[in-house]
Amino acid sequence: DDYDKKFLILNDLSNGHENVKIPVYNDIDNDRPDNFNYITKIRPIDNRIAAALNDNNATSCCDCIDKSV
């Protein structure tokens, strides 16, 4: 629609890195997203996150203690 066209500020946030375009809309002002490097895979920022991503155990990154037992 015309509304969508009026507020579309970027046709594809991924710059072609995804199979489907990721449009960006802004109906408040004409500001565009800051420059950044779009990535298609998770890049761990520390060893704990890297271990959690490589572990199939669902509780691998949980520090909680089950008190219901």
PyMOL Python script that loads the backbone (N, CA, C, O; Angstrom):
from pymol import cmd

cmd.read_pdbstr("""\
ATOM      1  N   ASP A   1       0.800  -1.209   0.000  1.00  0.00           N
ATOM      2  CA  ASP A   1       0.000   0.000   0.000  1.00  0.00           C
ATOM      3  C   ASP A   1       0.838   1.266   0.000  1.00  0.00           C
ATOM      4  O   ASP A   1       2.063   1.230   0.109  1.00  0.00           O
ATOM      5  N   ASP A   2       0.132   2.395  -0.127  1.00  0.00           N
ATOM      6  CA  ASP A   2       0.821   3.684  -0.129  1.00  0.00           C
ATOM      7  C   ASP A   2       1.468   3.968   1.224  1.00  0.00           C
ATOM      8  O   ASP A   2       2.533   4.580   1.296  1.00  0.00           O
ATOM      9  N   TYR A   3       0.805   3.513   2.310  1.00  0.00           N
ATOM     10  CA  TYR A   3       1.376   3.714   3.648  1.00  0.00           C
ATOM     11  C   TYR A   3       2.747   3.046   3.733  1.00  0.00           C
ATOM     12  O   TYR A   3       3.722   3.651   4.177  1.00  0.00           O
ATOM     13  N   ASP A   4       2.799   1.793   3.300  1.00  0.00           N
ATOM     14  CA  ASP A   4       4.065   1.068   3.343  1.00  0.00           C
ATOM     15  C   ASP A   4       5.135   1.766   2.510  1.00  0.00           C
ATOM     16  O   ASP A   4       6.273   1.905   2.957  1.00  0.00           O
ATOM     17  N   LYS A   5       4.791   2.193   1.336  1.00  0.00           N
ATOM     18  CA  LYS A   5       5.757   2.856   0.455  1.00  0.00           C
ATOM     19  C   LYS A   5       6.234   4.171   1.057  1.00  0.00           C
ATOM     20  O   LYS A   5       7.401   4.538   0.920  1.00  0.00           O
ATOM     21  N   LYS A   6       5.325   4.876   1.723  1.00  0.00           N
ATOM     22  CA  LYS A   6       5.659   6.188   2.294  1.00  0.00           C
ATOM     23  C   LYS A   6       6.727   6.077   3.388  1.00  0.00           C
ATOM     24  O   LYS A   6       7.585   6.951   3.507  1.00  0.00           O
ATOM     25  N   PHE A   7       6.675   5.006   4.186  1.00  0.00           N
ATOM     26  CA  PHE A   7       7.570   4.882   5.329  1.00  0.00           C
ATOM     27  C   PHE A   7       8.712   3.880   5.127  1.00  0.00           C
ATOM     28  O   PHE A   7       9.494   3.647   6.048  1.00  0.00           O
ATOM     29  N   LEU A   8       8.815   3.299   3.958  1.00  0.00           N
ATOM     30  CA  LEU A   8       9.911   2.380   3.656  1.00  0.00           C
ATOM     31  C   LEU A   8      11.208   3.180   3.532  1.00  0.00           C
ATOM     32  O   LEU A   8      11.327   4.060   2.679  1.00  0.00           O
ATOM     33  N   ILE A   9      12.168   2.869   4.386  1.00  0.00           N
ATOM     34  CA  ILE A   9      13.433   3.616   4.335  1.00  0.00           C
ATOM     35  C   ILE A   9      14.591   2.754   3.845  1.00  0.00           C
ATOM     36  O   ILE A   9      15.653   3.272   3.501  1.00  0.00           O
ATOM     37  N   LEU A  10      14.385   1.430   3.814  1.00  0.00           N
ATOM     38  CA  LEU A  10      15.432   0.527   3.358  1.00  0.00           C
ATOM     39  C   LEU A  10      14.766  -0.721   2.786  1.00  0.00           C
ATOM     40  O   LEU A  10      13.983  -1.379   3.472  1.00  0.00           O
ATOM     41  N   ASN A  11      15.074  -1.045   1.540  1.00  0.00           N
ATOM     42  CA  ASN A  11      14.430  -2.188   0.890  1.00  0.00           C
ATOM     43  C   ASN A  11      14.867  -3.536   1.452  1.00  0.00           C
ATOM     44  O   ASN A  11      14.059  -4.462   1.535  1.00  0.00           O
ATOM     45  N   ASP A  12      16.132  -3.656   1.838  1.00  0.00           N
ATOM     46  CA  ASP A  12      16.630  -4.947   2.308  1.00  0.00           C
ATOM     47  C   ASP A  12      17.757  -4.738   3.302  1.00  0.00           C
ATOM     48  O   ASP A  12      18.885  -4.427   2.921  1.00  0.00           O
ATOM     49  N   LEU A  13      17.443  -4.910   4.576  1.00  0.00           N
ATOM     50  CA  LEU A  13      18.421  -4.736   5.644  1.00  0.00           C
ATOM     51  C   LEU A  13      19.594  -5.691   5.498  1.00  0.00           C
ATOM     52  O   LEU A  13      20.713  -5.372   5.901  1.00  0.00           O
ATOM     53  N   SER A  14      19.338  -6.877   4.916  1.00  0.00           N
ATOM     54  CA  SER A  14      20.397  -7.887   4.798  1.00  0.00           C
ATOM     55  C   SER A  14      21.294  -7.684   3.586  1.00  0.00           C
ATOM     56  O   SER A  14      22.292  -8.388   3.439  1.00  0.00           O
ATOM     57  N   ASN A  15      20.964  -6.748   2.723  1.00  0.00           N
ATOM     58  CA  ASN A  15      21.745  -6.511   1.500  1.00  0.00           C
ATOM     59  C   ASN A  15      21.943  -7.781   0.686  1.00  0.00           C
ATOM     60  O   ASN A  15      23.029  -8.035   0.165  1.00  0.00           O
ATOM     61  N   GLY A  16      20.870  -8.586   0.581  1.00  0.00           N
ATOM     62  CA  GLY A  16      20.927  -9.783  -0.235  1.00  0.00           C
ATOM     63  C   GLY A  16      21.485 -11.018   0.442  1.00  0.00           C
ATOM     64  O   GLY A  16      21.622 -12.058  -0.203  1.00  0.00           O
ATOM     65  N   HIS A  17      21.815 -10.936   1.736  1.00  0.00           N
ATOM     66  CA  HIS A  17      22.360 -12.091   2.449  1.00  0.00           C
ATOM     67  C   HIS A  17      21.287 -13.107   2.847  1.00  0.00           C
ATOM     68  O   HIS A  17      21.621 -14.236   3.207  1.00  0.00           O
ATOM     69  N   GLU A  18      20.023 -12.735   2.789  1.00  0.00           N
ATOM     70  CA  GLU A  18      18.931 -13.648   3.131  1.00  0.00           C
ATOM     71  C   GLU A  18      18.154 -13.990   1.860  1.00  0.00           C
ATOM     72  O   GLU A  18      18.227 -13.260   0.871  1.00  0.00           O
ATOM     73  N   ASN A  19      17.417 -15.092   1.886  1.00  0.00           N
ATOM     74  CA  ASN A  19      16.603 -15.501   0.741  1.00  0.00           C
ATOM     75  C   ASN A  19      15.425 -14.561   0.512  1.00  0.00           C
ATOM     76  O   ASN A  19      14.922 -14.437  -0.605  1.00  0.00           O
ATOM     77  N   VAL A  20      14.996 -13.907   1.573  1.00  0.00           N
ATOM     78  CA  VAL A  20      13.863 -12.985   1.512  1.00  0.00           C
ATOM     79  C   VAL A  20      14.351 -11.611   1.952  1.00  0.00           C
ATOM     80  O   VAL A  20      15.110 -11.502   2.915  1.00  0.00           O
ATOM     81  N   LYS A  21      13.926 -10.574   1.262  1.00  0.00           N
ATOM     82  CA  LYS A  21      14.311  -9.214   1.640  1.00  0.00           C
ATOM     83  C   LYS A  21      13.746  -8.870   3.013  1.00  0.00           C
ATOM     84  O   LYS A  21      12.649  -9.301   3.368  1.00  0.00           O
ATOM     85  N   ILE A  22      14.498  -8.095   3.775  1.00  0.00           N
ATOM     86  CA  ILE A  22      14.067  -7.626   5.082  1.00  0.00           C
ATOM     87  C   ILE A  22      13.897  -6.110   5.000  1.00  0.00           C
ATOM     88  O   ILE A  22      14.865  -5.370   5.176  1.00  0.00           O
ATOM     89  N   PRO A  23      12.680  -5.644   4.735  1.00  0.00           N
ATOM     90  CA  PRO A  23      12.457  -4.210   4.614  1.00  0.00           C
ATOM     91  C   PRO A  23      12.463  -3.521   5.979  1.00  0.00           C
ATOM     92  O   PRO A  23      12.153  -4.140   6.997  1.00  0.00           O
ATOM     93  N   VAL A  24      12.814  -2.251   5.989  1.00  0.00           N
ATOM     94  CA  VAL A  24      12.819  -1.453   7.215  1.00  0.00           C
ATOM     95  C   VAL A  24      11.895  -0.266   7.005  1.00  0.00           C
ATOM     96  O   VAL A  24      12.004   0.463   6.020  1.00  0.00           O
ATOM     97  N   TYR A  25      10.983  -0.088   7.952  1.00  0.00           N
ATOM     98  CA  TYR A  25      10.022   1.015   7.898  1.00  0.00           C
ATOM     99  C   TYR A  25      10.255   1.929   9.086  1.00  0.00           C
ATOM    100  O   TYR A  25      10.664   1.483  10.158  1.00  0.00           O
ATOM    101  N   ASN A  26       9.991   3.214   8.885  1.00  0.00           N
ATOM    102  CA  ASN A  26      10.095   4.189   9.969  1.00  0.00           C
ATOM    103  C   ASN A  26       8.999   5.214   9.755  1.00  0.00           C
ATOM    104  O   ASN A  26       9.063   6.017   8.824  1.00  0.00           O
ATOM    105  N   ASP A  27       7.989   5.188  10.620  1.00  0.00           N
ATOM    106  CA  ASP A  27       6.885   6.138  10.487  1.00  0.00           C
ATOM    107  C   ASP A  27       6.997   7.295  11.476  1.00  0.00           C
ATOM    108  O   ASP A  27       6.041   8.042  11.683  1.00  0.00           O
ATOM    109  N   ILE A  28       8.188   7.437  12.093  1.00  0.00           N
ATOM    110  CA  ILE A  28       8.400   8.528  13.052  1.00  0.00           C
ATOM    111  C   ILE A  28       9.229   9.649  12.442  1.00  0.00           C
ATOM    112  O   ILE A  28       8.859  10.819  12.541  1.00  0.00           O
ATOM    113  N   ASP A  29      10.333   9.304  11.820  1.00  0.00           N
ATOM    114  CA  ASP A  29      11.208  10.297  11.193  1.00  0.00           C
ATOM    115  C   ASP A  29      11.892   9.625   9.999  1.00  0.00           C
ATOM    116  O   ASP A  29      11.503   8.523   9.613  1.00  0.00           O
ATOM    117  N   ASN A  30      12.876  10.254   9.426  1.00  0.00           N
ATOM    118  CA  ASN A  30      13.554   9.690   8.256  1.00  0.00           C
ATOM    119  C   ASN A  30      14.879   9.020   8.608  1.00  0.00           C
ATOM    120  O   ASN A  30      15.682   8.722   7.724  1.00  0.00           O
ATOM    121  N   ASP A  31      15.109   8.782   9.904  1.00  0.00           N
ATOM    122  CA  ASP A  31      16.359   8.158  10.331  1.00  0.00           C
ATOM    123  C   ASP A  31      16.463   6.739   9.799  1.00  0.00           C
ATOM    124  O   ASP A  31      15.490   5.985   9.768  1.00  0.00           O
ATOM    125  N   ARG A  32      17.662   6.409   9.388  1.00  0.00           N
ATOM    126  CA  ARG A  32      17.960   5.058   8.902  1.00  0.00           C
ATOM    127  C   ARG A  32      18.786   4.350   9.963  1.00  0.00           C
ATOM    128  O   ARG A  32      19.369   5.010  10.823  1.00  0.00           O
ATOM    129  N   PRO A  33      18.852   3.021   9.925  1.00  0.00           N
ATOM    130  CA  PRO A  33      19.695   2.306  10.894  1.00  0.00           C
ATOM    131  C   PRO A  33      21.154   2.726  10.761  1.00  0.00           C
ATOM    132  O   PRO A  33      21.619   3.059   9.671  1.00  0.00           O
ATOM    133  N   ASP A  34      21.869   2.705  11.885  1.00  0.00           N
ATOM    134  CA  ASP A  34      23.299   2.982  11.860  1.00  0.00           C
ATOM    135  C   ASP A  34      23.996   1.916  11.023  1.00  0.00           C
ATOM    136  O   ASP A  34      23.464   0.821  10.837  1.00  0.00           O
ATOM    137  N   ASN A  35      25.171   2.232  10.524  1.00  0.00           N
ATOM    138  CA  ASN A  35      25.946   1.260   9.749  1.00  0.00           C
ATOM    139  C   ASN A  35      26.347   0.084  10.634  1.00  0.00           C
ATOM    140  O   ASN A  35      26.733   0.272  11.788  1.00  0.00           O
ATOM    141  N   PHE A  36      26.255  -1.106  10.102  1.00  0.00           N
ATOM    142  CA  PHE A  36      26.636  -2.302  10.814  1.00  0.00           C
ATOM    143  C   PHE A  36      26.922  -3.402   9.802  1.00  0.00           C
ATOM    144  O   PHE A  36      26.570  -3.280   8.629  1.00  0.00           O
ATOM    145  N   ASN A  37      27.557  -4.470  10.253  1.00  0.00           N
ATOM    146  CA  ASN A  37      27.816  -5.636   9.414  1.00  0.00           C
ATOM    147  C   ASN A  37      26.717  -6.652   9.672  1.00  0.00           C
ATOM    148  O   ASN A  37      26.588  -7.162  10.785  1.00  0.00           O
ATOM    149  N   TYR A  38      25.928  -6.948   8.652  1.00  0.00           N
ATOM    150  CA  TYR A  38      24.863  -7.940   8.768  1.00  0.00           C
ATOM    151  C   TYR A  38      25.482  -9.323   8.699  1.00  0.00           C
ATOM    152  O   TYR A  38      26.252  -9.612   7.783  1.00  0.00           O
ATOM    153  N   ILE A  39      25.155 -10.182   9.657  1.00  0.00           N
ATOM    154  CA  ILE A  39      25.677 -11.542   9.653  1.00  0.00           C
ATOM    155  C   ILE A  39      24.508 -12.525   9.583  1.00  0.00           C
ATOM    156  O   ILE A  39      23.402 -12.216  10.026  1.00  0.00           O
ATOM    157  N   THR A  40      24.758 -13.691   9.032  1.00  0.00           N
ATOM    158  CA  THR A  40      23.691 -14.678   8.880  1.00  0.00           C
ATOM    159  C   THR A  40      23.833 -15.829   9.867  1.00  0.00           C
ATOM    160  O   THR A  40      22.969 -16.704   9.915  1.00  0.00           O
ATOM    161  N   LYS A  41      24.892 -15.845  10.644  1.00  0.00           N
ATOM    162  CA  LYS A  41      25.090 -16.898  11.643  1.00  0.00           C
ATOM    163  C   LYS A  41      25.416 -16.271  12.978  1.00  0.00           C
ATOM    164  O   LYS A  41      25.996 -15.188  13.050  1.00  0.00           O
ATOM    165  N   ILE A  42      25.032 -16.970  14.045  1.00  0.00           N
ATOM    166  CA  ILE A  42      25.331 -16.488  15.392  1.00  0.00           C
ATOM    167  C   ILE A  42      26.833 -16.583  15.631  1.00  0.00           C
ATOM    168  O   ILE A  42      27.457 -17.604  15.344  1.00  0.00           O
ATOM    169  N   ARG A  43      27.394 -15.520  16.153  1.00  0.00           N
ATOM    170  CA  ARG A  43      28.811 -15.508  16.511  1.00  0.00           C
ATOM    171  C   ARG A  43      28.907 -15.298  18.020  1.00  0.00           C
ATOM    172  O   ARG A  43      28.616 -14.209  18.514  1.00  0.00           O
ATOM    173  N   PRO A  44      29.309 -16.324  18.747  1.00  0.00           N
ATOM    174  CA  PRO A  44      29.371 -16.213  20.202  1.00  0.00           C
ATOM    175  C   PRO A  44      30.321 -15.114  20.650  1.00  0.00           C
ATOM    176  O   PRO A  44      31.370 -14.900  20.042  1.00  0.00           O
ATOM    177  N   ILE A  45      29.947 -14.419  21.717  1.00  0.00           N
ATOM    178  CA  ILE A  45      30.796 -13.344  22.216  1.00  0.00           C
ATOM    179  C   ILE A  45      31.674 -13.786  23.373  1.00  0.00           C
ATOM    180  O   ILE A  45      32.607 -13.077  23.750  1.00  0.00           O
ATOM    181  N   ASP A  46      31.384 -14.959  23.945  1.00  0.00           N
ATOM    182  CA  ASP A  46      32.270 -15.484  24.972  1.00  0.00           C
ATOM    183  C   ASP A  46      32.182 -17.015  25.001  1.00  0.00           C
ATOM    184  O   ASP A  46      31.345 -17.607  24.321  1.00  0.00           O
ATOM    185  N   ASN A  47      33.050 -17.645  25.792  1.00  0.00           N
ATOM    186  CA  ASN A  47      33.143 -19.108  25.819  1.00  0.00           C
ATOM    187  C   ASN A  47      31.869 -19.772  26.311  1.00  0.00           C
ATOM    188  O   ASN A  47      31.512 -20.851  25.836  1.00  0.00           O
ATOM    189  N   ARG A  48      31.177 -19.147  27.254  1.00  0.00           N
ATOM    190  CA  ARG A  48      29.954 -19.744  27.787  1.00  0.00           C
ATOM    191  C   ARG A  48      28.881 -19.833  26.704  1.00  0.00           C
ATOM    192  O   ARG A  48      28.199 -20.851  26.587  1.00  0.00           O
ATOM    193  N   ILE A  49      28.732 -18.787  25.925  1.00  0.00           N
ATOM    194  CA  ILE A  49      27.743 -18.800  24.850  1.00  0.00           C
ATOM    195  C   ILE A  49      28.152 -19.806  23.781  1.00  0.00           C
ATOM    196  O   ILE A  49      27.303 -20.524  23.253  1.00  0.00           O
ATOM    197  N   ALA A  50      29.434 -19.866  23.458  1.00  0.00           N
ATOM    198  CA  ALA A  50      29.905 -20.830  22.464  1.00  0.00           C
ATOM    199  C   ALA A  50      29.612 -22.252  22.925  1.00  0.00           C
ATOM    200  O   ALA A  50      29.188 -23.081  22.120  1.00  0.00           O
ATOM    201  N   ALA A  51      29.830 -22.555  24.210  1.00  0.00           N
ATOM    202  CA  ALA A  51      29.564 -23.892  24.733  1.00  0.00           C
ATOM    203  C   ALA A  51      28.064 -24.195  24.667  1.00  0.00           C
ATOM    204  O   ALA A  51      27.673 -25.314  24.334  1.00  0.00           O
ATOM    205  N   ALA A  52      27.245 -23.226  24.975  1.00  0.00           N
ATOM    206  CA  ALA A  52      25.790 -23.422  24.947  1.00  0.00           C
ATOM    207  C   ALA A  52      25.310 -23.686  23.524  1.00  0.00           C
ATOM    208  O   ALA A  52      24.422 -24.513  23.319  1.00  0.00           O
ATOM    209  N   LEU A  53      25.870 -23.011  22.561  1.00  0.00           N
ATOM    210  CA  LEU A  53      25.463 -23.202  21.172  1.00  0.00           C
ATOM    211  C   LEU A  53      25.857 -24.577  20.655  1.00  0.00           C
ATOM    212  O   LEU A  53      25.190 -25.122  19.776  1.00  0.00           O
ATOM    213  N   ASN A  54      26.930 -25.141  21.188  1.00  0.00           N
ATOM    214  CA  ASN A  54      27.411 -26.442  20.727  1.00  0.00           C
ATOM    215  C   ASN A  54      26.892 -27.602  21.559  1.00  0.00           C
ATOM    216  O   ASN A  54      27.219 -28.757  21.285  1.00  0.00           O
ATOM    217  N   ASP A  55      26.085 -27.306  22.577  1.00  0.00           N
ATOM    218  CA  ASP A  55      25.574 -28.330  23.482  1.00  0.00           C
ATOM    219  C   ASP A  55      24.094 -28.558  23.197  1.00  0.00           C
ATOM    220  O   ASP A  55      23.321 -27.600  23.170  1.00  0.00           O
ATOM    221  N   ASN A  56      23.686 -29.801  22.986  1.00  0.00           N
ATOM    222  CA  ASN A  56      22.291 -30.115  22.708  1.00  0.00           C
ATOM    223  C   ASN A  56      21.444 -30.201  23.971  1.00  0.00           C
ATOM    224  O   ASN A  56      20.223 -30.337  23.880  1.00  0.00           O
ATOM    225  N   ASN A  57      22.052 -30.126  25.129  1.00  0.00           N
ATOM    226  CA  ASN A  57      21.334 -30.175  26.395  1.00  0.00           C
ATOM    227  C   ASN A  57      20.615 -28.844  26.614  1.00  0.00           C
ATOM    228  O   ASN A  57      21.257 -27.793  26.639  1.00  0.00           O
ATOM    229  N   ALA A  58      19.308 -28.878  26.772  1.00  0.00           N
ATOM    230  CA  ALA A  58      18.501 -27.651  26.865  1.00  0.00           C
ATOM    231  C   ALA A  58      18.842 -26.803  28.077  1.00  0.00           C
ATOM    232  O   ALA A  58      18.547 -25.608  28.076  1.00  0.00           O
ATOM    233  N   THR A  59      19.452 -27.370  29.109  1.00  0.00           N
ATOM    234  CA  THR A  59      19.748 -26.600  30.317  1.00  0.00           C
ATOM    235  C   THR A  59      21.203 -26.166  30.380  1.00  0.00           C
ATOM    236  O   THR A  59      21.674 -25.766  31.445  1.00  0.00           O
ATOM    237  N   SER A  60      21.912 -26.233  29.294  1.00  0.00           N
ATOM    238  CA  SER A  60      23.348 -25.971  29.298  1.00  0.00           C
ATOM    239  C   SER A  60      23.719 -24.572  29.731  1.00  0.00           C
ATOM    240  O   SER A  60      24.829 -24.362  30.218  1.00  0.00           O
ATOM    241  N   CYS A  61      22.842 -23.615  29.573  1.00  0.00           N
ATOM    242  CA  CYS A  61      23.204 -22.244  29.960  1.00  0.00           C
ATOM    243  C   CYS A  61      22.310 -21.744  31.089  1.00  0.00           C
ATOM    244  O   CYS A  61      22.145 -20.536  31.262  1.00  0.00           O
ATOM    245  N   CYS A  62      21.737 -22.659  31.851  1.00  0.00           N
ATOM    246  CA  CYS A  62      20.852 -22.282  32.935  1.00  0.00           C
ATOM    247  C   CYS A  62      21.602 -22.373  34.257  1.00  0.00           C
ATOM    248  O   CYS A  62      22.211 -23.401  34.557  1.00  0.00           O
ATOM    249  N   ASP A  63      21.560 -21.298  35.055  1.00  0.00           N
ATOM    250  CA  ASP A  63      22.185 -21.296  36.366  1.00  0.00           C
ATOM    251  C   ASP A  63      21.158 -21.545  37.475  1.00  0.00           C
ATOM    252  O   ASP A  63      21.503 -21.499  38.656  1.00  0.00           O
ATOM    253  N   CYS A  64      19.922 -21.803  37.110  1.00  0.00           N
ATOM    254  CA  CYS A  64      18.863 -21.942  38.106  1.00  0.00           C
ATOM    255  C   CYS A  64      18.936 -23.306  38.799  1.00  0.00           C
ATOM    256  O   CYS A  64      19.506 -24.261  38.271  1.00  0.00           O
ATOM    257  N   ILE A  65      18.349 -23.368  39.983  1.00  0.00           N
ATOM    258  CA  ILE A  65      18.283 -24.609  40.746  1.00  0.00           C
ATOM    259  C   ILE A  65      16.817 -24.943  40.910  1.00  0.00           C
ATOM    260  O   ILE A  65      16.023 -24.106  41.339  1.00  0.00           O
ATOM    261  N   ASP A  66      16.459 -26.172  40.566  1.00  0.00           N
ATOM    262  CA  ASP A  66      15.072 -26.599  40.671  1.00  0.00           C
ATOM    263  C   ASP A  66      14.752 -26.910  42.128  1.00  0.00           C
ATOM    264  O   ASP A  66      15.221 -27.910  42.672  1.00  0.00           O
ATOM    265  N   LYS A  67      13.949 -26.050  42.761  1.00  0.00           N
ATOM    266  CA  LYS A  67      13.597 -26.222  44.163  1.00  0.00           C
ATOM    267  C   LYS A  67      12.314 -27.014  44.354  1.00  0.00           C
ATOM    268  O   LYS A  67      11.848 -27.185  45.480  1.00  0.00           O
ATOM    269  N   SER A  68      11.735 -27.504  43.245  1.00  0.00           N
ATOM    270  CA  SER A  68      10.477 -28.235  43.360  1.00  0.00           C
ATOM    271  C   SER A  68      10.690 -29.705  43.692  1.00  0.00           C
ATOM    272  O   SER A  68       9.725 -30.443  43.888  1.00  0.00           O
ATOM    273  N   VAL A  69      11.942 -30.135  43.755  1.00  0.00           N
ATOM    274  CA  VAL A  69      12.235 -31.556  44.011  1.00  0.00           C
ATOM    275  C   VAL A  69      12.295 -31.805  45.496  1.00  0.00           C
ATOM    276  O   VAL A  69      12.529 -32.935  45.923  1.00  0.00           O
TER     277      VAL A  69
END
""", "prot")
cmd.dss("prot")
cmd.show_as("cartoon", "prot")
cmd.util.cbc("prot")
cmd.orient("prot")
